[in-house]
Amino acid sequence: MSMDTLHCIKNLQEYGLTLNQATLYVNLLMHGSMKLSDIVYTSGLNKMLIYRTIKKMVELGFVQSSFTRPKHFLAVPPKETLSSLIEENDYNLRREKEESAFLIEALTSLTKKLPCEEVSSANFKVLQGRKQVLRVVNQMAERARLEENAINTAAGIIRCVSSGISEVNENAAKRGVKMRWIAPIHVENFVEARRLCEFGEVRNLEVPSPIRFIVMDESETLISSIYDDSTSLNSEGDVAIWIDDMNISKLMNYLFYNLWKDAKPISNKLSECDLYL
């Protein structure tokens, strides 16, 4: 390995990655999308060790895995990885943020430049665990410029408020972003629904299955079928897919607005008894 590569690996360890995680991440940046056997060959590490490390990196959101067989693995761009590490380790001091910019630049210089025909026009991530899902939901709201439409479960409305996402959504609304939610509104989540009504629109509809999706500006979509629909913010039984394909976003928005027409509006002035009228 070159001195620059070793320096990047050392710096990634200082941001919280283990030696094996940092080594595999840099290896994927340098070689691009690879099968497990290719990673074993290029890294020189033990196959079982690589398998466990890659699995953990996917869970952390630093490596993407394909749906193909055999699976291919691709490093998430350095800027996203460093941002997540800084957030996870509460790096709030300006010195760390300034130093991270130099590390991002160094890692980016190692990234393999793929020919145009190899680059997909759409990107996707498989999100594993509620903590990672909520982080991406927050990031979508921060990027929103026009509108954000969401279908959620009754418990999902509670999670939206208890996790602090509602504050991020409120900030987006202050920028002029139209915020809309469709969800079953019951006595149990009525207080949270009224909170969302303070800066967005909420409509009551019994969705037939515990599905969730969010469409932002017809450019990004997060969709999942929730296996653990509890109000816990630390559940590992929450798996979602994020994708920035415009055609998928348009299709999901078409579904949203068809359901929106049939849903019953509520407001922060309604009382619980109005749910049954």
Order of alpha helices (4+ residues) and beta strands (2+ residues): alpha-alpha-beta-alpha-alpha-beta-beta-alpha-alpha-beta-alpha-beta-alpha-alpha-beta-alpha-beta-beta-beta-beta-alpha-beta
